[in-house]
Amino acid sequence: MPPSNATASKRIKKEIADLAKESLGDITLTPNESNIFMWRATLPGPQGSPYEGGIFEVDIRIPENYPFAPPQIQFVTKVYHCNVNAHGGICLDLLKNAWSPALSLYKVILSLSSLLTDPNPADPLVPQIAQELRRNKKKHDDTAREWVRLYAKPAKPVTAPAAPKQTPFERAASSRTALSANSSRARNGNSVSSVSPVPPPAQIAGTRRTHSQANGTAPAAGSSGSNTSHAIILADDSDDEGIEALSDAGSDIEVLGTGGGSRASGNGHRKANGGREGHRAKKARGDEGGAGSGRGGAGGGDDVIVVDD
């Protein structure tokens, strides 16, 4: 803070306290936070005047011999006025020979607001504007309004545009896109990994043969020499219930065990082929009588399925 008179500092602090009791309306008047000898004020354009709608900023400098000398005041905002020059200087009696220590900054600012409402062309600071005001007030007022539009309009706050409303179709499309993105992240390991699907049981192809064909003997007379291929399912010994269900249902799928023992299931059972090492066989489903079987042929022997390991 620059050197100051103790009397001026005491007077300024008193005016700051008094301002808290005043109703300023839309006028603002505040000291600088770091230097109470420097102030700023804003004046709204008076209603009904050509300055209506504008906000005019004013700079105030208080001398060290205040209140015995008037404050130095000038407009920061450009204003088309016969008592205000291009540099913001003001022609006002209170700021010159009519100043009194009884006046305050608050009263000076009120006088500036009145000057915007009632210009004084008899004591002009800009004679050309004063002459225009006398001869063609409409043109004067139109120019003053244009200056307000150019220099004194408050900045409009920038607001974010409202998000457009989505149709039900667009909302559904957005949901599908989000689900697709989540699935993609899950595949890349960025989400909880999903449970792997259980693979279906392995199927292999086997050849239906008679006992005589499986043991390497000639087929009986009248028997069919053709071989038939169909699906075989490998199963563990723990799959008894599933094997029985397939056998009871009359399915054409044959179930081949991987265990060491033989097991009866429904109308069929597993049977190891002792004649050839490294082979497994399962008895094919057929008629209980054996003789006249649709698949066994004459001679009553059951068919078997032979599968290579």
Buried (B, 14 or more C-beta within 10 A) or exposed (E): EEEBBEEBBEBBEEBBEEBEEEEEEEBBBEBEEEEBBBBBBBBBBBEEBBBBBBBBBBBBEBBBEBBBEBBEBBBEBBBBBBBBBEEBBBBBEBBEEEBEEEBBBBEBBBBBBEBBBEBBBEEBBBEEBBBBBEEEEEEBBEBBBEBBEEEBEEEEEEEEEEEEEEEEEEEEEEEEEEEEEEEEEEEEEEEEEEEEEEEEEEEEEBBBBBBBBBBEEEBBEEBBEEEBEBEBBBBEEEBEEBBBBBBEEEBEEBBBBEEEEEBEBBBBBBBBBEEBEEBBBBBBBBBEEEEEBEBBBBBBBBBBBBBEE
